[in-house]
Amino acid sequence: MLHARVIGVLSSSAYLPDGLLIASDTQRKIGLFHFTTAEIGAIFDAFLTDEVRLSTDGYADADVHGPTRVVARRE
């Protein structure tokens, strides 16, 4: 969803239920995702009700010349 190149609304189709058509930027020429209104609502609800239970930040591979990589973990 974050890298969607095209988002279209599908309404009154004889072949597919109403919903959203989403094409990612990397697969836009070969693939298209269809989500019904109930499916897209469930995805947004899961995202909006999610909670971070564990959070850590720090440096990986730190040496005398300073840190080389920052790491963040959220669960």
N, C-alpha and C positions, 0 to 999 in steps of 0.2 A: 504494500500500500504506500509505503514511503517513496518508492521509486516508480510510481505509476506514471506512465507516459500519457495514457489516454484513459479517461473515466467517462463512460457513457451511461445514460439512463435508458433502460429497455422498458417499453410500455406497450401493451396491447398487441403483442406478437402472437401469431398463430402457432409458433413452434416452441417458444420458451416462456416461462412465467416472468412476470414483471420483476425487475431488479436492476442491478448494476453490471456493466461490462467493463472489465479492467484489464488493461494491457500494460505490462511492465516495460521499462525502458530497454532492458536487455533481451526480452523475448517478444517484443511488439510485432515482429514480422512473422512469427511462427506460432504464437499462442495467445489465447484470450481467456480470461477467467469470468465466469458468470456467477453472481451471488444473488439469491432471492432477497427480498426485503427482510425476511426473518433471519436469514443467515448473516447478512451484513449487520443487522441489529445485534445479534448474538456476539459477533466479533467486537463491535464497539463496546458493548456492555462488559465483556471480559476484560478489555483494555482499561475501561474507566473504573472498574471495581477492583483491579489488581492492586496489591500492596507490596511494598518492599519490606522483606522480613530480615534481611541481612545485607549489610553494606560495608565493603572494605575498599580502601584506596591505598596505593603505595607504589613503590618502585621495584621493578624486577631487574636482576642483573646489575645491582649497584656495585661500583668499584671505586678506586681512588680517583678516577677521573670524572666521577659523577654518575648519575643514573642514565641508563641507556634506553629504558622503556618504562612507561607508566602503565599500571594495570588498575582496573576498576572492576569490581564484582558486585552484582546486585542479584539477590534471590528473593 
